[in-house]
Amino acid sequence: MRIGVALREVQRSEAGLAVELRRMADEYQDEVEIHHVAQDLARWSDEHVHELAAAAARHGEDTETLAGPGRAGPGPPPDAGGLLGAGADPGLAVLADLRRLYLAAAGVSVDWELLGQGAQAVKDAELLALSGRCHPQTLRQMNWANAMLKVLSPQVWAR
């Protein structure tokens, strides 16, 4: 069944988001809010990955290949905006990282939408409930990155 494709993709993107959140938590240990909140948000993505593995097993998907190490996907979107082109400016670096995080979370959100639509199409109430439970947390991850951009960008641009 094609729903397995959607399951694999949302699990891959969630795992990638968790990796990116942890990287940011490690990178910005001096930025208390980024450090602690990113760790908490990464745990949400970890929980989503585990719940998706259970759903995938119900659909005959190989959960080991879905959730195994190194399966986090291609990584964060590139810095297409060129924020890091100005050199090693730490202010620009945090904005670029938050921007990448926002875009990654937006991608996960789209994947949850597609999975939810697929769950409706195949009349899988459990999968639809999973999407309904997890997608709002992904939206909160995206909204947090956006809020941090709004808080930090005026300080960076005014320097």
Buried (B, 14 or more C-beta within 10 A) or exposed (E): EEBBEBBBBBBBBBBBBBBBBBBBBEBBEEBEEBBEBBBEBBEBBBBBBBBBBEBBBEBEBEBEEBBEEEBBBEEBBEBEEEBBEEEEBEBBBBBBBBBBBBBBBBBBBEBBBBBBEBBEEEEBEEBBEBBEEBBEBBBEBBEBBBEBBEEBBEEBEEE
